[in-house]
């Protein structure tokens, strides 16, 4: 299968910024109270269902993956950037991290008790989000839980030339309305169980939406 063209830009950009990204990104302990609470709620739901391990998709340097493990989950990370995976393995040698794409996961059907997609889908062109959400639905076990979080907007398309300390980047970001994301998740066969929308406050530049969704049980 020929790689989708945008993935090369994302991989190369994050390989370039990885070291400075790790210096600048917030640790889970530094997140705002609501974001920390949603991660905690996700962990509780997955632990209670006991359906399988949790995949942190777009894990970056593994900070949130490690946090999920500290909360008692059997968590592993997947990221498109080999440099990010290298940093994650160095910092968290007791956890598993692999290079991979959320558009074609090397994970079996009905395998995962949970998926965390934490600020990791916004580089996906909107027309390809159904492909990504279908992979979430495919790999989750019946009754498994998805947590999807990220910035939302009114169909904005962002094309930064630099990021994380002035490094050149070639990726693009797409900010969709929260209602549109919810619609696409439902179309993928996932049932939304909770939605939190955080309006911009001091220290926040954009609106954040967090979704919890479940793969229905088989009848």
HELIX and SHEET records of a PDB file:
HELIX    1   1 UNK A    5  UNK A   24  1                                  20    
HELIX    2   2 UNK A   28  UNK A   30  5                                   3    
HELIX    3   3 UNK A   33  UNK A   49  1                                  17    
HELIX    4   4 UNK A   63  UNK A   70  1                                   8    
HELIX    5   5 UNK A   82  UNK A   91  1                                  10    
HELIX    6   6 UNK A  126  UNK A  128  5                                   3    
HELIX    7   7 UNK A  129  UNK A  139  1                                  11    
HELIX    8   8 UNK A  178  UNK A  187  1                                  10    
SHEET    1   A 7 UNK A  96  UNK A  99  0                                        
SHEET    2   A 7 UNK A  75  UNK A  79  1                                        
SHEET    3   A 7 UNK A  54  UNK A  57  1                                        
SHEET    4   A 7 UNK A 112  UNK A 118  1                                        
SHEET    5   A 7 UNK A 140  UNK A 151  1                                        
SHEET    6   A 7 UNK A 208  UNK A 215 -1                                        
SHEET    7   A 7 UNK A 190  UNK A 198 -1                                        
SHEET    1   B 2 UNK A 156  UNK A 158  0                                        
SHEET    2   B 2 UNK A 173  UNK A 175 -1                                        
SHEET    1   C 2 UNK A 162  UNK A 163  0                                        
SHEET    2   C 2 UNK A 167  UNK A 168 -1                                        
END                                                                             
